[in-house]
Amino acid sequence: MKTVTVYSRTGCHLCEVAIDLIESVKSKNAFNLEVKLIDGNPELEKAYGEQVPVILIDQQPHDYWRVDLERFTKAIKN
């Protein structure tokens, strides 16, 4: 089963939208979802601070800022 990781910030509207979209296809596509806040973590803030939400599939970068649901669904099925 694939793992989807979303790096997010507290109060990030784009992050909330991305997580909602990802969760909307979870029932039809088997994957684990992890949401990790970068707040207060200097290493993660340096790596992802300007790009959140950052979406990884099995630790491989997939998208940032916005989720293209069709593209995401295809990637999660492969």
C-alpha positions as a Markdown table, in Angstrom:
| # | Residue | x | y | z |
|---|---|---|---|---|
| 1 | Met | 0.0 | 0.0 | 0.0 |
| 2 | Lys | 1.3 | 3.4 | -0.9 |
| 3 | Thr | 1.9 | 6.2 | 1.6 |
| 4 | Val | 1.0 | 9.8 | 0.8 |
| 5 | Thr | 2.7 | 12.4 | 3.0 |
| 6 | Val | 1.6 | 16.0 | 3.1 |
| 7 | Tyr | 3.9 | 18.6 | 4.6 |
| 8 | Ser | 1.7 | 21.4 | 5.9 |
| 9 | Arg | 1.7 | 24.4 | 8.2 |
| 10 | Thr | -0.8 | 25.4 | 10.8 |
| 11 | Gly | -3.5 | 27.7 | 9.3 |
| 12 | Cys | -2.5 | 27.0 | 5.7 |
| 13 | His | -5.6 | 27.3 | 3.6 |
| 14 | Leu | -4.0 | 25.6 | 0.5 |
| 15 | Cys | -2.9 | 22.8 | 2.8 |
| 16 | Glu | -6.4 | 22.3 | 4.1 |
| 17 | Val | -7.8 | 22.2 | 0.5 |
| 18 | Ala | -5.1 | 19.7 | -0.6 |
| 19 | Ile | -5.7 | 17.4 | 2.3 |
| 20 | Asp | -9.5 | 17.5 | 1.7 |
| 21 | Leu | -9.0 | 16.6 | -2.0 |
| 22 | Ile | -6.7 | 13.8 | -1.1 |
| 23 | Glu | -9.1 | 12.4 | 1.5 |
| 24 | Ser | -12.0 | 12.6 | -1.0 |
| 25 | Val | -10.4 | 9.8 | -3.1 |
| 26 | Lys | -9.1 | 7.7 | -0.2 |
| 27 | Ser | -12.2 | 5.5 | 0.0 |
| 28 | Lys | -11.8 | 4.4 | -3.6 |
| 29 | Asn | -8.0 | 4.1 | -3.5 |
| 30 | Ala | -6.1 | 2.3 | -0.9 |
| 31 | Phe | -3.3 | 4.4 | 0.6 |
| 32 | Asn | -2.0 | 5.6 | 3.9 |
| 33 | Leu | -2.2 | 9.4 | 4.5 |
| 34 | Glu | 0.3 | 11.2 | 6.8 |
| 35 | Val | 0.1 | 14.9 | 7.5 |
| 36 | Lys | 3.2 | 16.4 | 8.9 |
| 37 | Leu | 3.4 | 19.9 | 10.2 |
| 38 | Ile | 6.6 | 21.8 | 9.5 |
| 39 | Asp | 6.0 | 24.4 | 12.1 |
| 40 | Gly | 8.9 | 24.8 | 14.5 |
| 41 | Asn | 11.1 | 22.3 | 12.6 |
| 42 | Pro | 14.0 | 24.4 | 11.1 |
| 43 | Glu | 15.0 | 21.5 | 8.7 |
| 44 | Leu | 11.5 | 21.0 | 7.3 |
| 45 | Glu | 10.8 | 24.8 | 7.2 |
| 46 | Lys | 14.0 | 25.3 | 5.2 |
| 47 | Ala | 13.1 | 22.4 | 2.8 |
| 48 | Tyr | 9.4 | 23.0 | 2.4 |
| 49 | Gly | 8.5 | 26.4 | 3.8 |
| 50 | Glu | 7.8 | 28.2 | 0.6 |
| 51 | Gln | 6.1 | 25.3 | -1.2 |
| 52 | Val | 3.5 | 23.9 | 1.3 |
| 53 | Pro | 1.5 | 21.9 | 0.9 |
| 54 | Val | 4.1 | 19.5 | -0.4 |
| 55 | Ile | 2.7 | 16.1 | -1.4 |
| 56 | Leu | 4.9 | 13.0 | -1.6 |
| 57 | Ile | 3.9 | 9.5 | -2.7 |
| 58 | Asp | 6.1 | 6.8 | -1.2 |
| 59 | Gln | 8.6 | 9.5 | -0.2 |
| 60 | Gln | 8.9 | 10.7 | -3.8 |
| 61 | Pro | 7.9 | 14.3 | -4.6 |
| 62 | His | 4.6 | 14.5 | -6.4 |
| 63 | Asp | 3.2 | 18.0 | -6.1 |
| 64 | Tyr | 3.2 | 21.2 | -4.2 |
| 65 | Trp | 0.8 | 24.2 | -3.6 |
| 66 | Arg | -2.2 | 22.5 | -5.3 |
| 67 | Val | -3.4 | 19.0 | -6.0 |
| 68 | Asp | -4.4 | 18.0 | -9.5 |
| 69 | Leu | -6.9 | 15.3 | -8.5 |
| 70 | Glu | -6.8 | 13.4 | -11.8 |
| 71 | Arg | -3.0 | 13.3 | -11.8 |
| 72 | Phe | -2.9 | 12.3 | -8.1 |
| 73 | Thr | -5.4 | 9.5 | -8.6 |
| 74 | Lys | -3.4 | 8.1 | -11.6 |
| 75 | Ala | -0.2 | 8.3 | -9.6 |
| 76 | Ile | -1.6 | 6.5 | -6.5 |
| 77 | Lys | -2.9 | 3.7 | -8.7 |
| 78 | Asn | 0.5 | 2.9 | -10.3 |
